[in-house]
Amino acid sequence: MIKGIYYNGKTSEKKDAVLYCKHNGLIGFSDIDVPETPFNSVEISSRIGNTPRYLNFPDGSQFETADNDAIDEIVSTFSSSILQGLIHKLESAKSFVLFTVASVVIFGWLFIQYGIPFISKEIAERLPEEASQYMGQGVLDIMDKQWFSETTLPKEKQAELQQLFDDLKTNIDGSQYLKLVFRSGDSIGANAFALPDGTIVFTDELISLTDNNLDIAAIMLHEIGHIKNRHALRATIQQSSLAIFIVAVTGDVSTSSSIITAIPFMLVKSGFSQGMEIEADSYALNYMQKYNINPIHFANMMEKLEASFSDEFNNCIKESKPQNTRIQCINIAVKQNKAKDKKQSKGLLDYFSTHPGSRERTERFRVPANAGSD
């Protein structure tokens, strides 16, 4: 006899009841006038800890009981399935539980660390160019509202850099999508961004760090490397993998709007992964060596970019008179940073940095140019 609660399945009414099971497998109730039901016609919930068990009958009625041992005895007597009670047995084995938890954690880490980047790369490389164009729609508009303002670069300087950009593009297949724009970076400062649709954004603050256009060309090639390797698309797929999966499975394109909205924040706040930065560096280095541009220009610009966020540079700007002082200040800050680097050893945190350290990146470009331009 098993005590529990009976629900007739037609109303919300419940009543105390006593269930029995005969030797021939017929299940019935001693105090409720309902027909007996064969065991094989009753669905019995699996045992999970000491939670209540439910017996669901063909007529829609249900019996709830906390007497798990009694239900287990009925199941073991009349069930021919080896799966009955398996969940409870596994749950009760602490070693199995610990193994399962450890396996889930390890698998989750491996999938996030290696699986998602690999899958994202494969997806990005197989998507048509139109996918990048679609993903890039409206990204610059969002960035303009959030961070940028109109450029203050003189028209002559813009035209000069645009011509430089066009000259670089002549040696690049599929360069029709590449576009150069200028913005005032305001709080972002000196930086450059490669958007999914082929747009490359240079901030005025970055341009003002150098009077050598080949320094700017080196950064242009690095950003082109991001675009050619579809890094923005890959990074977006990685960070929005669940939303991408929903779009692919359900065809609900409206979900993609949340992905597009996330792109600007990903580019500004998170940037690209270490592997993507190295790929973009390699693209720039290969181009510069092939077309006789001295790679040292990239190293010089990386040093200036790093120094532009230093206290030495900011203090120099505050103390100097306006007009024609930024390049002088950045050169001073670069020298001071180099002096610091000689005194300081590499810290533990450098090994866990999301992006490769500027020192490691610049060393790759300190190689003799084949016939490099100065």
C-alpha positions, 0 to 999 in steps of 0.5 A: 500500500502506497499513500499519496495524492490523487488528481482526477485529471479533469478538475483541480481537485485532489484527495488523499489516496492509497495505491496498490499493485497486484501480483499480476501487475494491475494497479488500483486504488483501495478507496477510489472507484476507478478501474484497475490499470495494467503496469505497462500502461502507467507512466512513472517518473524517474527517481531524482533524489527524494523528490516526489514521484508521479504515476500518470494514468491513461485517463489523464489522472495522476498519483503523487507520492513521496514513497520512492522506495515502494515505487522502486520496488514496483518498477523493479518487479514489473519493468523490463527496461534497464533504464528505469531508475538509472538516473537515481543510481547515477545521481547516487554515485558521487564519483560519477557526479564528480566525474560528470561535473569535471567533464562538463567544465573541461568540455565547456572550457575546450569548446569556448577556447578552441571550438567556438573560434574554430567554428566561427572561422569556418563559418566566416570563411564560407559566408559570401562577401554580402554577409560582411556587408550586411553585418556592417550596415549601421555599425559606423552610425552607432559608433558616431552616436556613441563615441565619435564626432566629425573629423577636424583634419584639414581637407588637404591631409584627408586627400593625401591619406586617401591617396595613400590608401588608394595606392595600397589598395592597387595591390590587393585583390577584392579591394573594392569594398575597402573604404577609409574614413576619418573621425575625431576619437574624443574619449577613445583617443588615438585608434583605428578600427576595421568594420565588417563591411570593409570600412576602416576608421582612423581617429584624428588623434592617431593621425596627429601622432606622426608626420610620416605617412608610411607610419600611417600606411603600416596601420592601414595595412594592419587594419586591412589584414583584419578585414581580409581575414574577416576578423570582425565577422569572426569575432561577432560570431564568437561573441554572439554564437547563440544568436547566430545559431538561432538565426540559422535554425529558425530563420528569425532575421530579427534576432540578428539586430541584436548582433549588429548592435553589439558589433561597435561595443565589441570593436571598441571595448573588447577588440580582437583576440590575440590570434587575430591581432597576430594574423593582421600583423602578419598580413601587414608584414608580408605586404610591406616586405613584398612591396618594399615598405620598411616594416620599422614603420609599424614598430614605430607607430606601435610605440607611439600608440602605446606612448599616447596613453601614457602619463608622460604624453598627457603631462607633456600635452598639458604643459606645452603650448598648443599647436605643433606639440603633439608629435614632439610630446609623443617622441618624448613619451616614446623615449621615456617608455623605452627607458622604463622597459629596460628597467622593468622585467616582463610581468606575469600579467603579460602572459595572460594578456588578451592581445600580444604585448606591444614589445613582442609585436614590434620585434617582428617588424624590426627586420631589415627591409629588402629595399625598404622605403624610409 
